[in-house]
């Protein structure tokens, strides 16, 4: 990463980080807490709205074909995503992007792979109405929900009126705000638990910071708050994002080059990785990021240590740790 890009990344996350920086501690601890922040449990939410939003999120009634639901691409049992390189749309065809995890989505400042949205309501409406995704319209959804059980009574009881654009989006977003995976081992480390990380995991954290990964993956969500070019450096080990050579370092990025820097929370269980789901291995993803974003070929031992650190970012939901679906699903 060249100096201007590193500076932009560092400055973009500095405001959030400084607000949570503690006083005292070793130089390493102070630097970590200026760069990151522990994830807090979800704020108090209306439980009726959460329950309604959960039901809607898993119901294919929201898609035009009634063949897919939000959970079809954002499966809470699989890290809030699915193990497909590209999401499957209403018409059964592949969508252009990998499905990002829905866990901790409310902690992202920018939303969507392009990072062009800042509101969960706007993002949810886009997904519902986009002909490449759910392909619905508000008249269709309002009629379906008003005629269906238990939705007709739920909406009238909770909102005092039948389902409409405003309250459907409110229920979905309220549920999504509840999808917080706090209390990862890294969170406990940031709060001062000296036993939370092993020596190899602490080494990985140090490498993560010294290589410059934390310039873009910082703050409470370790990402999600800026856009960056994917492919600052050409990758001698493989094709770039557009199957062509990366532009020379220092070339202004076009909109086609820019992607939201994803959150790394729960990254160990949310593969495949990158906007196009190009790799399943977290080690390979770290190696690619070293070459493409940092212009460095990382030593295997450094990759192993960084992956060990990334494994500490897996948090808890509904009172229990999230699990890697590859090991938790029966063969």
Buried (B, 14 or more C-beta within 10 A) or exposed (E): BEEEBBEBBBEBBBEBBEEBBEEEEEEEBBBBBBBBBBBEEBEEEEEBBBBBBBBBBBBBBBBBEEBBBBBBBBBBEBBBBBBBBBBBBBBEEEBEBBBBBBBBBBBBBBBBBBBBBEEBBBBBBBBBBBEBBBBBEBEEBBEBBBEEEEBBEBBEEBBEEBBBBEBBBBBBBBBBBBBBBBBBBBBBBBEEEEEBBEEBBBBBBBBBBEBBBBBBBBBBBBBBBBBBBBBBBBBEEEEBBEEEEBBEBEEEBEEEBBBBBBBBBBBBBBBBBBBBBBBEEBBBBBBBBBBBBBBBEBEEEBBBBBBBBBBBBBBBBEEEBBBBBEEEEEE
